[in-house]
Amino acid sequence: MPDIFDTPITYLKGVGPKKAELFAKELGINTYDDLLNYFPFRYVDKSQVVNISDIKSDAVYVQIKGVVRSLASTGDKRMKYITVKVADATGSIDLVFFRGLKWVLNTFVTGKSFFIFGKPSVFRNSYNFVHPEVEEDSGEPQTVSGPRLEGIYSTTEKLKNAGLGSRGIGFLIRELLNQTSTMIRENMPDYLLKKYQLADRKSALLNIHFPQQAKNIEPAVKRLKFEELLFIQLDLLTQKNYLRQKISGHRFEQVGELFMTYYEKKLPFELTNAQKRVIREMRIDMKTGRQMNRLLQGDVGSGKTLVALMMSLLAIDNGFQACIMAPTEILARQHFNTITKMLDDMEVEVALLTGSTKKKQRTFIHERLMSGQLNLLIGTHAVIEDAVQFSQLGFVVIDEQHRFGVLQRARLWKKSTVAPHVLVMTATPIPRTLAMTLYGNLDVSVIDELPPGRKPIKTVHYFDSKRLLVNGFMKKQIEMGRQIYVVYPLINESENLDLKNLMDGFEQIQRDFPLPNYQVSVVHGRMKAEEKEFEMQRFVEGKTDIMVSTTVIEVGVDVPNASVMIIENAERFGLSQLHQLRGRVGRGADQSYCILMSGNKLTNEGRKRLEIMVRSNDGFEIAEADLKLRGPGDMQGTKQSGVLDLRIANLAQDGELIALTRKVAERILEKDEKLTQPENELLRNQLIKNKQKSGNWSRIS
């Protein structure tokens, strides 16, 4: 039987094809179900009416009741607006409209009374309302028709122009609930509702959209957050169980000559206990005959690449090929250079494949892969092209997984008839609550130690007024034989942003650090690959003292002699990005420094970020702070994951609920792995429905 909530939104009264297309494009709303699960982000109390003379602030929304006294049209065809003057017994105020002028002229008739709701603004020392919400006074005793509390929905300019502002969306949701509220079905079993004191689904949906009292909102929100997070956790855990039990993997039974030779003779330093633990965890996975799907978290400089190399050698020892895929050419090239240097004269054939690889070399690589003579392929998206075929792919490393879409990962995964073991690496430490949802279908390993001899990076914050002091410090470091990064947020000057830019900074540095005493490289994203490589290489070889760059060097550049990172307009970067940039230094035995430069005007959030950076070198602490300050959206490119496109839960605020729903999901699946028992029928049906909507990628790590 078809579900009424799968009905396309175009069939809802008041929508139609044009508005349906806008809904889909702007908000991703396609069906009745999508609209019903589009929730308000706050509520306003319209039960109170204030006197016009009592408006004292432009910081809060207020509601007034006034009679129209006059209308005035101002401006020309290019810029026209209408001012409506309304008054009550205590004073008058202007309503200003720049759009919908025909509607304004038809609606506001002199002598008519209206309720006006909005946020006052100040213009020429007087308050006014710009495009407030208005409702004609019906004269009934009730102050305002509809609920006392009104939900405010996020919208866009295009939707507003089509009559789909917050009130327009609310009107359509009311229409939808009037039609379908009797058909809302429960999707969680009664035993969960009772145990965790959750509202039923119908009352939760009614109360979140149209609460009659403020006390009704919290139980509705709790229920809907619990539901959303529980189904995410059930989905992730069923994926994990499926991968663990059903997908066969290569059995790596022997620790062979390459692995042992490297371990005993080539290691650049003794493995940390954390690295040993991680290698042991992967060794156990690879012996089971089931495919390994493991996430390796580690802070910048913690030695993840070394672990990836050793596990690649294990695969090669067992007669298989390995592949490392990185999101950028710079990072892929860095891995290639680092690994070939680590292997030195060992009999392991390694190749680099990127978008800029010449055709002749590309053909050679393809042939060596197919013949099985090429042991380890390192590259960018180029490694997933159809022409790239392996003889026997057994181990795959995906670096910075969040930068790859699931379809891209699937193409690499399918290059082997038997599933290769998969290691996902990230240098961005992930807070526990984020990892539970973003990578909840993977086993997790953490490298939480730095290699011996690494000194903590000293981080300071200076305002622009300390520029001469910073220049003097830079010159002293260069005299000591050190190298310096200077990172800018922009390449060229922006008309809209008062920020330092790379080209101006490059010219200034050339003036402050003139030839022949100082050599300067410049690298940014608009340069051709070979130009970037040339400049990078000059810096790597020590031929230049200063690298002027954008965030293109955030990952992938490893120069042990570089001891100073200067970040211009540091207040404009997120915490995780600042931490990544700082991780470019501190890779040698010398003391390293990170200098955060900023203008004098800082927002509270900008100031907090810089204070956290100065205080802590711990990537996990910084990631937790970043999640609280910014939310998950910017941290992990989460939109492409399909997991974190949350409707109501908030990963920054709902850590306890995430942990609880994870435990609940684990307990349910321990007792009823396939959800076939009668009491779990509702859960099973909802999971199936969710998979039908989103596509089932459970076999792709």
Sequence and secondary structure as in RCSB ss.txt:
>XXXX:A:sequence
MPDIFDTPITYLKGVGPKKAELFAKELGINTYDDLLNYFPFRYVDKSQVVNISDIKSDAVYVQIKGVVRSLASTG
DKRMKYITVKVADATGSIDLVFFRGLKWVLNTFVTGKSFFIFGKPSVFRNSYNFVHPEVEEDSGEPQTVSGPRLE
GIYSTTEKLKNAGLGSRGIGFLIRELLNQTSTMIRENMPDYLLKKYQLADRKSALLNIHFPQQAKNIEPAVKRLK
FEELLFIQLDLLTQKNYLRQKISGHRFEQVGELFMTYYEKKLPFELTNAQKRVIREMRIDMKTGRQMNRLLQGDV
GSGKTLVALMMSLLAIDNGFQACIMAPTEILARQHFNTITKMLDDMEVEVALLTGSTKKKQRTFIHERLMSGQLN
LLIGTHAVIEDAVQFSQLGFVVIDEQHRFGVLQRARLWKKSTVAPHVLVMTATPIPRTLAMTLYGNLDVSVIDEL
PPGRKPIKTVHYFDSKRLLVNGFMKKQIEMGRQIYVVYPLINESENLDLKNLMDGFEQIQRDFPLPNYQVSVVHG
RMKAEEKEFEMQRFVEGKTDIMVSTTVIEVGVDVPNASVMIIENAERFGLSQLHQLRGRVGRGADQSYCILMSGN
KLTNEGRKRLEIMVRSNDGFEIAEADLKLRGPGDMQGTKQSGVLDLRIANLAQDGELIALTRKVAERILEKDEKL
TQPENELLRNQLIKNKQKSGNWSRIS
>XXXX:A:secstr
   GGGSBGGGSTTTHHHHHHHHHHHH   BHHHHHT   SEEEE S    GGG   SSS EEEEEEEEEEEEEE
 SSSEEEEEEEEETTEEEEEEESS HHHHHHH  TT EEEEEE  EEETTEEEEES EEEE    SSSSSS SEE
EE    HHHHHTT SHHHHHHHHHHHHHHHGGG    S HHHHHHTT   HHHHHHHHHS SSGGGHHHHHHHHH
HHHHHHHHHHHHHHHHHHHHH BB       HHHHHIIIII SS   HHHHHHHHHHHHHHHSSB  EEEEEE T
TSSHHHHHHHHHHHHHHTT EEEEE SSHHHHHHHHHHHHHHHTTSS  EEEE TT  HHHHHHHHHHHHHT   
EEEESGGGGSTT   SSEEEEEEETGGGS HHHHHHHHTTSSSB EEEEEESS   HHHHHHHSTTSEEEEE   
 TT    EEEEEEGGGHHHHHHHHHHHHHTT EEEEE SBSS  SS    BHHHHHHHHHHHS TTT  EEEE T
TS HHHHHHHHHHHHTTS SEEEE GGGSSS   TTEEEEEETTGGGS HHHHHHHHTTS  SSS  EEEEEE S
   HHHHHHHHHHHH   HHHHHHHHHHHH STTTTTGGGGSS   SS  TTT HHHHHHHHHHHHHHHHH TT 
 SGGGHHHHHHHHHHHHHH   TT  
